[in-house]
Amino acid sequence: MRTIKAKPITTENFRAFGSFTDLMNPEGYSLGDFYQDRLLMHSAGNMQVAFSPLLIRKPEKMIVNSAEFHNTTQEGILCLDDDVVIHVAPAGKEPVPQLTEAFLVPKGTMVCLNTGVWHLSAIPVHQELAHVLIVLPERIYNNDCIVVDYPEDQYIEIEL
């Protein structure tokens, strides 16, 4: 099993996978207290965007044994009450677990994954249960979600 280290998310090191913004500590140009258009996300065609709660539980070890991607849309991820680790690999039709990277995302930071980026659920860092908001087009998980289980020899352990 390969081991990777979760690194703090930065604009430079995350650019290939998507974008993010700290909603708790916004910076830059604003209209008073309104920090407009900090994160943009396109969705599949003219489908409605859905906001879905996800409860994630802290595992004993952070083991990546599968990943998913979406062909037609980006995905928004916002952890409300804990720092999380997200794992991503470059977009493509075939999984590339050997290219997986892990990022430490502070609570209150919204991440927008690029279309096609391999990923799976965020992993809580401190709490046993974390509350995450997932933003995807309505029902995309039923019609554009390709999930692949990795062979055991390609599992990845993430360390902080």
Order of alpha helices (4+ residues) and beta strands (2+ residues): beta-beta-alpha-beta-beta-beta-beta-beta-beta-beta-beta-beta-beta-beta-alpha-beta-beta
